[in-house]
Amino acid sequence: MAFALLRNCARSSIPLLERNFAALTTINGTNASLISHPQKIEHTSVGQPLSTLLSTNVRKYSKKASRPERAYESDSDSDSDGERETHNKKHGHHRERGNTDFWRRKMRTLHGVLDVNNDGVISHDDFMLLTENFATRGHLNTAEKEEFRDIMKATWIQQWGEITPYNLVTVEQYLVDMHHVVNDKDLRKKVHRFLPYLYRAVDKDHSGSISLNEFKLFFRCLGLTEEDAAVSFAVIDKNGDGQVTLDEFLKLGRDFFLTEREDNASRLFWGPLVEH
């Protein structure tokens, strides 16, 4: 860049440019990084940076749980998807996520879970009802409940925008939205950010792992049956130790959104899949 400027400037400017260039070279690596990589910050409707709200709440929460940050702040994709991307790069082509019937079936299943009042659309009221299910039935103290409500409200705003009675998410819109999320590198990293709070609510003894009984509570909060919970738990408890750790829970929850392998254990994370 300095050589290009020298070529375009008059000869009388050369000494000044040389002095400026010499000064620039004294900037240390940290400052140079800050200059060349300005952060992009989104804001919530109340003016507070959403990234600050999310990261602050997640950090506060992570101190109360067992080894959560490494799991849900990982930038890596699931194993199967990572292998697929390596294959695509090797062969010089790229295939979008979320184009299989199986993936769409999973998203329709989750849409049904989030549609708490069963009116065919997801609204902010549905989201708050789901939040209250976990807040009231789960094992959270008063401060944790408020923190949980805040993070779920922020998640709604980030995912679906303003809070109004007219902001309704149909199945078709949900499929479009989630297709965009799983194909956007930055959004893909955040797709499972709310899951530690759901886990915290059902981890009765705050041990960092949940048993079948605690997983049944997770399903009850989702409006699903204990029988469905038992079937799902048998699938996701891959090592058969009767426990699902926080790391395992978060990976399974993330894989549900990202993987398109029908034999992946995450397929039953949100209960039995809808038929179509």
C-alpha positions in Angstrom: 0.0 0.0 0.0 2.9 2.4 0.9 4.5 1.8 -2.5 1.2 2.5 -4.3 0.9 5.8 -2.5 4.5 6.8 -3.4 3.8 6.2 -7.0 0.7 8.4 -7.0 2.1 11.3 -5.0 4.3 14.1 -6.2 8.1 13.9 -5.6 7.8 16.7 -3.0 5.6 14.4 -0.9 8.1 11.5 -0.7 10.0 12.6 2.4 6.7 13.1 4.3 5.4 9.7 3.2 8.6 8.1 4.2 8.4 9.6 7.7 4.8 8.5 8.0 5.6 5.0 6.8 8.4 4.7 9.3 6.0 5.8 12.1 3.5 3.2 11.0 6.0 0.4 11.2 6.4 1.1 14.9 2.8 0.1 15.7 2.8 -3.1 17.7 1.0 -6.2 16.5 -1.9 -5.7 18.9 -2.7 -2.2 17.8 -2.4 -3.1 14.2 -4.9 -5.9 14.7 -7.3 -3.5 16.3 -7.0 -1.1 13.4 -7.5 -3.7 10.7 -10.2 -5.7 12.3 -12.9 -3.4 13.7 -15.7 -5.3 15.4 -19.3 -5.3 14.1 -21.8 -4.9 16.9 -25.6 -5.4 16.6 -27.9 -3.6 19.0 -31.0 -4.7 20.7 -34.2 -2.7 20.6 -33.2 -1.0 23.9 -29.9 0.2 22.6 -27.6 -2.3 24.4 -25.3 -4.2 22.1 -26.8 -7.6 21.7 -23.4 -9.3 21.4 -22.6 -7.8 24.8 -25.8 -9.0 26.4 -25.4 -12.5 25.0 -21.7 -12.9 25.8 -22.1 -11.4 29.3 -25.0 -13.6 30.3 -23.3 -16.7 28.8 -20.1 -16.0 30.7 -22.0 -15.4 34.0 -23.9 -18.6 33.4 -20.8 -20.6 32.5 -19.3 -20.0 35.9 -22.1 -22.0 37.5 -21.9 -25.0 35.2 -19.3 -27.7 34.5 -16.8 -26.9 31.7 -19.4 -25.3 29.3 -17.4 -22.6 27.4 -15.2 -25.0 25.5 -18.2 -26.9 24.2 -20.6 -24.2 23.1 -18.1 -21.5 22.1 -16.3 -23.9 19.7 -16.1 -22.7 16.1 -15.8 -26.2 14.7 -18.7 -27.9 12.9 -19.9 -31.3 13.8 -17.7 -34.2 12.8 -19.8 -35.3 9.9 -20.2 -31.8 8.6 -16.5 -31.1 8.9 -15.7 -34.2 6.9 -18.3 -33.2 4.3 -16.7 -29.7 3.9 -13.2 -31.3 3.5 -14.6 -33.5 0.8 -16.3 -30.6 -1.0 -13.1 -28.4 -0.9 -11.0 -31.3 -2.2 -13.3 -31.8 -5.2 -13.7 -28.1 -5.8 -17.4 -27.6 -5.0 -19.6 -26.6 -2.1 -23.0 -27.9 -1.1 -25.4 -25.9 1.1 -26.7 -27.2 4.3 -30.4 -27.7 4.8 -31.4 -29.0 1.4 -32.4 -32.5 2.4 -35.9 -33.8 3.2 -34.5 -35.2 6.5 -33.2 -31.8 7.6 -36.5 -30.1 6.8 -38.3 -32.8 8.7 -36.1 -32.0 11.8 -36.9 -28.3 11.5 -40.6 -28.9 11.2 -40.3 -31.0 14.4 -38.6 -28.2 16.3 -41.1 -25.7 15.0 -43.9 -27.9 16.5 -42.1 -27.9 19.8 -41.7 -24.1 19.8 -45.3 -23.7 18.9 -46.4 -24.1 22.5 -50.1 -23.1 22.0 -50.4 -25.3 18.8 -51.8 -22.6 16.6 -49.5 -23.3 13.7 -47.1 -20.4 14.2 -44.3 -19.4 16.6 -44.9 -16.1 18.3 -43.1 -14.3 21.1 -45.8 -15.5 23.4 -44.9 -19.1 22.6 -41.3 -18.4 23.3 -42.1 -16.9 26.7 -44.4 -19.7 27.6 -41.6 -22.1 26.8 -39.3 -20.0 28.9 -41.7 -20.0 31.8 -42.1 -23.8 31.6 -38.4 -24.2 32.3 -38.3 -21.3 34.8 -41.1 -22.7 36.9 -40.7 -26.4 36.6 -36.9 -26.4 36.5 -34.4 -26.0 39.3 -33.5 -22.3 39.1 -33.3 -19.8 41.9 -34.8 -16.3 41.5 -31.7 -14.7 40.0 -31.2 -17.6 37.6 -34.8 -17.3 36.4 -34.4 -13.7 35.6 -31.2 -14.3 33.8 -32.8 -17.1 31.9 -35.7 -14.9 30.8 -33.3 -12.2 29.7 -31.3 -14.5 27.5 -34.4 -16.1 25.9 -35.8 -12.6 25.1 -32.5 -11.6 23.6 -32.5 -14.9 21.6 -35.9 -14.1 20.2 -34.8 -10.6 19.1 -31.7 -11.9 17.5 -33.5 -14.7 15.7 -36.8 -13.1 14.7 -36.6 -9.4 15.4 -39.1 -7.1 17.1 -41.6 -8.2 19.8 -45.1 -7.7 18.5 -48.3 -9.8 18.3 -47.9 -9.6 14.5 -44.5 -11.2 14.3 -45.5 -14.7 13.6 -43.2 -17.4 12.3 -44.9 -20.0 10.0 -43.4 -23.4 9.3 -42.3 -22.2 5.9 -40.7 -19.1 7.3 -39.0 -21.1 9.9 -37.4 -23.3 7.3 -36.2 -20.3 5.4 -34.8 -18.7 8.5 -33.0 -21.8 9.7 -31.6 -22.5 6.2 -30.0 -19.1 6.3 -28.7 -19.6 9.9 -27.0 -22.9 9.1 -25.4 -21.5 6.0 -24.0 -18.4 7.6 -20.7 -18.9 9.4 -21.3 -16.4 12.2 -24.9 -17.4 12.9 -24.1 -21.1 12.7 -21.7 -20.6 15.7 -24.6 -19.2 17.8 -27.4 -21.6 16.9 -27.1 -23.4 20.2 -26.3 -20.5 22.5 -29.5 -20.8 24.6 -29.1 -24.5 25.3 -26.9 -24.2 28.4 -29.9 -22.4 30.1 -32.2 -25.3 29.3 -29.7 -27.7 30.7 -29.2 -25.7 33.8 -32.9 -25.7 34.5 -33.2 -29.5 34.5 -29.8 -30.3 36.2 -31.3 -30.7 39.6 -28.1 -31.2 41.6 -26.1 -28.9 39.3 -23.6 -31.8 38.8 -22.8 -31.0 35.2 -24.6 -34.2 34.0 -28.2 -35.2 33.7 -29.8 -38.6 34.3 -32.9 -40.1 32.6 -35.2 -38.6 35.2 -33.7 -35.1 34.6 -34.0 -35.6 30.9 -37.7 -36.5 31.4 -38.1 -33.1 33.1 -36.5 -31.5 30.0 -39.1 -33.2 27.8 -42.0 -32.2 30.1 -40.9 -28.6 29.9 -41.0 -29.0 26.1 -44.6 -30.4 26.3 -43.4 -33.9 25.4 -44.1 -37.2 27.1 -41.8 -39.2 29.4 -42.1 -42.1 27.1 -40.6 -40.0 24.3 -37.9 -38.9 26.7 -36.9 -42.5 27.5 -36.6 -43.4 23.8 -34.6 -40.3 23.0 -32.3 -40.7 26.0 -31.5 -44.3 25.0 -30.4 -43.0 21.6 -28.4 -39.9 22.7 -26.7 -41.7 25.7 -24.2 -43.3 23.2 -21.8 -44.7 25.8 -24.7 -46.1 27.9 -23.5 -44.7 31.2 -26.9 -43.3 32.1 -25.7 -39.7 32.1 -25.6 -36.9 29.5 -22.9 -34.3 30.3 -23.2 -30.6 29.4 -20.7 -31.0 26.6 -22.6 -33.9 25.2 -25.9 -32.1 25.5 -24.6 -29.0 23.7 -23.0 -31.0 20.9 -26.1 -33.0 20.3 -28.2 -29.9 20.3 -25.9 -28.2 17.8 -25.7 -31.3 15.6 -29.5 -31.4 15.4 -29.3 -28.2 13.4 -26.2 -28.9 11.3 -25.9 -32.6 10.5 -28.0 -34.2 7.7 -27.0 -37.8 8.6 -30.1 -39.7 9.5 -28.2 -42.0 11.8 -26.8 -39.2 13.9 -27.9 -39.5 17.6 -29.0 -35.9 17.6 -32.0 -36.7 15.4 -34.2 -37.3 18.5 -32.9 -34.4 20.6 -36.2 -32.6 20.4 -38.4 -35.7 20.5 -39.8 -38.0 17.8 -39.6 -36.5 14.3 -42.8 -35.6 12.5 -43.7 -37.8 9.6 -43.2 -35.2 6.8 
